[in-house]
Amino acid sequence: MASLHTTVGGVALECCIYNASGPRTGSIEALAKIGSSRAGAVLSKSATLQGQDGNPLPRYKEMPLGSGRCVGSINSEGLPNKGINYYISDAAVAAGADFGKPYILSISGLSLANNLEMLSRAATVPLISAIELNLACPNLPDKPIIAYDFGQLESVLTEVHNLGIFVRKPLGIKLPPYFDMPHFKECAAVLNKFPIKFVTCTNTIGNALVVDWETEQPLIAPKGGFGGLAGGFIKHTALANVKQMRQLLRPEIDVVGVGGVCSGKDAFEHILCGATAVQVGTCHWTEGASCFDRIARELETIMLEKGYKTIDEFRGKLRAYEKARANKKLTFSAPVAGDFGSIRTDVLAKVIALLLAIIAALIFDRMT
Ligand code: RRO
C-alpha cells in the first residue's frame, strides 16, 4: 500500500491532501464535511476580527477548461466570514478534532493590530494545531497584497515574532504568486529570518478580469470585475512557486502547494516540485468534500504504479530535463487522473476512426 502520511510544520497528517481556505470553509457544517472526508486536515476560512458579509454578488464564477473535469475560477469574495471567535470556538475546532484530524486556523486581518489580536486569541486554544496567516488576499478594495511589499512583510513578521506566537503554535504564511526571480529571492530572504514553520504557495492570481463577450460585461460584480484567478488556470504558476520556494527557503520550512489541484496527477506534480502537502480550492468548491477521497485514491494509484510507498520518496525530486527521458511515457494499467485530459488523444482518435469505419460498413451493408 502507498502511504499519504506527511507532516506540515511538525503537525502529522494521515493524508497529504486537504482543503484550501476559502471554498466551503465558512461554516462549521462545511468544515465538518471536510473533517468527515479523507482530507488530512481541516482549514478554516480566513477570519477577520469581526464577522463581515464580503463583497456584493455575484462574486464567484467558474469556467470550463478544455474537455476535462478541472475548471478555472475567478472570485472577489471580499473575505466573507463569521469572525475570529466563531472559528476558534469549540464547535469549529471539533470539525477537525472529532475526526482525529488537525484543525488549522486561517486568519487575514484588516490591519496588523487585528492580526496580532487574532493570533493572541488563537494561541490560547489547545485544539488549534497550526495557524495559516494569509498575507495575500487580493480582493479587499483599497488594500494592497501585503506580501508583495517586502518591507511591510518583514515588519508584519517582526511584530508577529515579538508577540511570541512562534513558540506557541506552528505558524505558516499564505503567499501570493510571484512571477519574477528577484521577487522569489527577496521574499524567501525575509521569510528565512523568522521561525516560520510552513508557507502555502499560492493564493489566487490577483486582479484578473474575466469578460463575458456576449453581455459585454465582467463575469463578477465587485471591484469592476477584478478578482483572484484560481483553479486550473493557475496550476503552472503554483508549481513554479512551490519549486522556487522549496529551493530558496530553509529546509525546516515546509511548502504546502495549492493551485489547480483536481486530480491525483496534479497532487503528484505539486509534491514532485517540493510540496509536503497539497490543498484543494476550486475543485472542492465544484465537487464538494468527496474530492478529497477521489484525489487521494488517484494519488495512491499513481504511487503504486510508479513503485513509491511514501510521498517522501518523490517529494522535491523533479528531474532536470533530458531529451531521452521526454519520449519515455509511462502506460498506466489503471486510471490515474480524474480529468478526461488523462486520456491520450491519439488513442481516442484511433477509437473514433474505428467506430466510424464500423458504422460506415454497417450502412454500406444495409444499402447493398
Ligand atoms: O475572500 C476572498 O475574497 C479571498 C481571499 Br481572503 C483570499 O485570500 N484569496 C482569494 O482569492 N479570495
Residues whose N, C-alpha, C, O or C-beta is under 5 A from the ligand:
A	BS01	RRO	S46 N75 S76 E77 G78 L79 P80 S108 A136 C137 P138 N139 N203 T204 G228
